[in-house]
Amino acid sequence: MQQSDTTDKILQAAASLFAEQGFNDTTLRQITARAGVNLAAVNYHFGSKERLILALADASVEPLVLHLEKVLAERLALAPQSLSLDELIEMLMRTLLRTQRSSPEGLSVFMRLLDLAYMGRQQALREHLVGRFGARLQLFLQHLRQDSAPMADDEFFWRLHFLLGSVIFTLANFQTLVTLEKQALDLDAEIEQTLHRLVPVLAGGFQARAQNTQFCWL
């Protein structure tokens, strides 16, 4: 078996298991059993479970960022001055939807990666994601801020993370939310409809005027 084939088998097995049961509950032995390789192969190609997660982060996030860069560049080439906040967020949602259609496991792993990156002991993963993809997302963020309400840097920081939190929660718990909606309203949500519903909510959050953050708690 060639080296690239072994690497791909390990990454595919890891993505499948991580999507099913998360990072903490997945062991290297489970990954090697599903991939049909021995433990030495994981150590040889990746060195550790942590490095395997970083490699999987690259494989999961790269297609999403690449597509977002592509559609943004194409849109800016047409009429850069008319690019609105709603359109930018719709662009992000369409990119996520495209990822889900091409690889449901890939989107699940992407959501779990973002969730994992915010945990206290995951500094290496956070730094890796920022270092690898942060600069490539700056143009998108620049346009996102241009059409947002005037606000200080710290306010934009928090609203951006409110956006990420909303998307992560919704997609990471989508099947549970579908079950809850079915029980409460006897309806069956679809992921495309759900992502579209997020657009005005998130756009409204960026367009709302920044308020005085001093509160008087009773």
C-alpha positions as CSV (number, residue, x, y, z in Angstrom):
1,M,0.0,0.0,0.0
2,Q,1.4,3.4,-1.0
3,Q,2.1,6.1,1.6
4,S,-0.7,8.4,0.3
5,D,-3.2,5.5,0.3
6,T,-2.4,4.7,4.0
7,T,-2.7,8.4,5.0
8,D,-6.0,8.7,3.2
9,K,-7.4,5.6,4.8
10,I,-6.4,6.8,8.3
11,L,-7.9,10.3,7.7
12,Q,-11.1,8.9,6.3
13,A,-11.5,6.5,9.3
14,A,-10.7,9.3,11.7
15,A,-13.2,11.6,10.1
16,S,-15.9,9.0,10.2
17,L,-15.3,8.1,13.9
18,F,-14.9,11.7,15.0
19,A,-18.1,12.6,13.3
20,E,-19.9,9.7,15.0
21,Q,-18.6,10.0,18.6
22,G,-16.4,13.1,18.9
23,F,-12.7,13.5,19.5
24,N,-12.4,12.5,23.2
25,D,-14.3,9.2,22.8
26,T,-12.4,8.0,19.8
27,T,-9.2,6.1,20.3
28,L,-6.3,5.4,17.9
29,R,-7.1,1.7,18.1
30,Q,-10.6,2.3,16.8
31,I,-9.2,4.5,14.0
32,T,-6.6,1.9,13.0
33,A,-9.2,-0.9,13.1
34,R,-11.6,0.9,10.8
35,A,-8.8,2.0,8.5
36,G,-7.4,-1.6,8.4
37,V,-3.9,-0.5,9.4
38,N,-1.7,-1.1,12.4
39,L,-1.0,1.4,15.2
40,A,2.6,2.0,13.9
41,A,1.1,3.4,10.7
42,V,-0.6,6.2,12.6
43,N,2.6,7.0,14.6
44,Y,4.6,6.9,11.4
45,H,2.4,9.2,9.3
46,F,1.1,11.5,12.1
47,G,3.0,10.9,15.3
48,S,0.1,11.3,17.7
49,K,-3.6,11.6,17.9
50,E,-3.2,15.4,18.4
51,R,-1.2,15.7,15.1
52,L,-3.8,13.5,13.4
53,I,-6.5,16.0,14.5
54,L,-4.4,18.9,13.0
55,A,-4.1,17.0,9.7
56,L,-7.8,16.4,9.7
57,A,-8.4,20.1,10.4
58,D,-6.5,20.9,7.3
59,A,-8.4,18.4,5.2
60,S,-11.8,19.5,6.6
61,V,-11.3,23.3,6.6
62,E,-9.3,23.8,3.4
63,P,-12.1,23.0,0.9
64,L,-14.5,25.3,2.8
65,V,-12.1,28.2,2.8
66,L,-11.1,27.6,-0.8
67,H,-14.7,27.7,-2.0
68,L,-15.5,30.8,0.1
69,E,-12.5,32.6,-1.4
70,K,-13.6,31.6,-4.9
71,V,-17.2,32.7,-4.6
72,L,-16.2,36.0,-2.9
73,A,-13.6,36.8,-5.6
74,E,-16.2,36.0,-8.4
75,R,-18.8,38.2,-6.7
76,L,-16.4,41.1,-6.2
77,A,-15.4,40.9,-9.8
78,L,-19.0,41.6,-10.8
79,A,-19.9,44.6,-8.6
80,P,-17.9,45.1,-5.4
81,Q,-19.8,48.1,-4.3
82,S,-23.1,46.4,-4.0
83,L,-22.0,43.5,-1.8
84,S,-24.3,43.5,1.2
85,L,-24.1,41.9,4.7
86,D,-27.0,39.6,4.0
87,E,-25.3,38.4,0.8
88,L,-22.0,37.7,2.6
89,I,-23.7,35.6,5.3
90,E,-25.7,33.8,2.6
91,M,-22.4,33.1,0.9
92,L,-21.1,31.6,4.0
93,M,-24.2,29.5,4.5
94,R,-24.1,28.3,0.9
95,T,-20.5,27.3,1.4
96,L,-21.4,25.2,4.5
97,L,-24.4,23.7,2.6
98,R,-22.1,22.7,-0.3
99,T,-19.7,21.1,2.2
100,Q,-22.6,19.2,3.8
101,R,-23.8,17.9,0.4
102,S,-20.4,16.8,-0.8
103,S,-19.3,15.4,2.6
104,P,-21.8,15.2,5.5
105,E,-19.1,13.7,7.7
106,G,-16.7,16.6,6.7
107,L,-19.2,19.2,7.9
108,S,-19.8,17.4,11.1
109,V,-16.0,17.1,11.7
110,F,-15.6,20.8,10.8
111,M,-18.3,21.8,13.4
112,R,-16.7,19.5,16.0
113,L,-13.3,21.0,15.3
114,L,-14.5,24.5,15.9
115,D,-16.2,23.4,19.1
116,L,-13.0,21.7,20.2
117,A,-10.9,24.7,19.4
118,Y,-12.7,26.8,22.0
119,M,-11.9,24.4,24.8
120,G,-9.3,25.6,27.3
121,R,-6.6,23.1,26.6
122,Q,-6.7,23.3,22.8
123,Q,-4.3,26.2,22.3
124,A,-2.3,24.2,19.7
125,L,-5.5,23.6,17.6
126,R,-6.6,27.3,17.8
127,E,-3.1,28.5,16.8
128,H,-3.0,26.1,14.0
129,L,-6.4,27.1,12.6
130,V,-5.6,30.8,12.9
131,G,-2.1,30.4,11.4
132,R,-3.3,28.3,8.5
133,F,-6.5,30.0,7.6
134,G,-6.8,33.4,9.4
135,A,-5.1,35.5,6.8
136,R,-7.2,33.9,4.0
137,L,-10.5,34.9,5.7
138,Q,-9.5,38.6,6.2
139,L,-11.0,39.8,3.0
140,F,-14.4,38.2,3.9
141,L,-14.2,39.7,7.4
142,Q,-13.3,43.1,6.0
143,H,-16.4,43.2,3.8
144,L,-18.5,41.8,6.6
145,R,-17.4,44.7,8.8
146,Q,-17.9,47.3,6.2
147,D,-21.6,46.7,6.0
148,S,-22.0,46.2,9.7
149,A,-23.2,49.0,12.0
150,P,-20.3,51.2,13.3
151,M,-18.8,49.6,16.3
152,A,-15.5,49.2,18.2
153,D,-13.1,46.4,17.5
154,D,-14.0,44.5,20.7
155,E,-17.7,44.8,19.8
156,F,-17.1,43.3,16.3
157,F,-15.0,40.6,17.9
158,W,-17.9,39.4,20.1
159,R,-20.5,39.7,17.4
160,L,-18.3,37.6,15.1
161,H,-18.0,34.9,17.7
162,F,-21.8,35.1,18.4
163,L,-22.1,34.3,14.6
164,L,-19.7,31.3,14.9
165,G,-21.5,30.2,18.1
166,S,-24.9,30.2,16.5
167,V,-23.7,28.3,13.4
168,I,-21.7,25.7,15.5
169,F,-24.6,25.1,17.9
170,T,-27.2,24.8,15.1
171,L,-25.2,22.5,12.8
172,A,-23.6,20.4,15.6
173,N,-27.0,19.7,17.1
174,F,-29.0,19.7,13.9
175,Q,-30.5,16.2,14.3
176,T,-31.5,16.9,17.9
177,L,-33.2,20.2,16.8
178,V,-35.0,18.4,14.0
179,T,-36.4,15.9,16.6
180,L,-37.5,18.7,18.9
181,E,-39.2,20.5,16.1
182,K,-41.0,17.3,15.1
183,Q,-42.2,16.8,18.6
184,A,-43.3,20.4,19.1
185,L,-44.7,21.3,15.7
186,D,-44.9,18.1,13.7
187,L,-42.5,19.5,11.1
188,D,-39.3,18.2,9.5
189,A,-36.6,20.8,9.1
190,E,-34.2,20.6,6.2
191,I,-30.6,21.8,6.6
192,E,-30.9,24.2,3.6
193,Q,-34.0,25.9,5.1
194,T,-32.4,26.1,8.5
195,L,-29.2,27.7,7.2
196,H,-31.3,30.2,5.2
197,R,-33.3,31.0,8.4
198,L,-30.0,31.9,10.1
199,V,-29.2,34.7,7.6
200,P,-31.5,37.5,8.8
201,V,-30.8,36.6,12.4
202,L,-27.1,36.9,12.0
203,A,-27.3,39.9,9.7
204,G,-29.5,41.7,12.2
205,G,-26.9,41.1,14.9
206,F,-24.2,42.8,12.9
207,Q,-26.5,45.7,11.8
208,A,-27.8,46.5,15.3
209,R,-26.4,49.7,16.8
210,A,-23.8,49.1,19.5
211,Q,-25.3,49.8,22.9
212,N,-23.7,51.0,26.1
213,T,-22.5,47.8,27.8
214,Q,-22.9,49.1,31.4
215,F,-25.7,47.3,33.1
216,C,-27.3,47.8,36.5
217,W,-28.3,44.4,37.9
218,L,-31.1,44.4,40.3
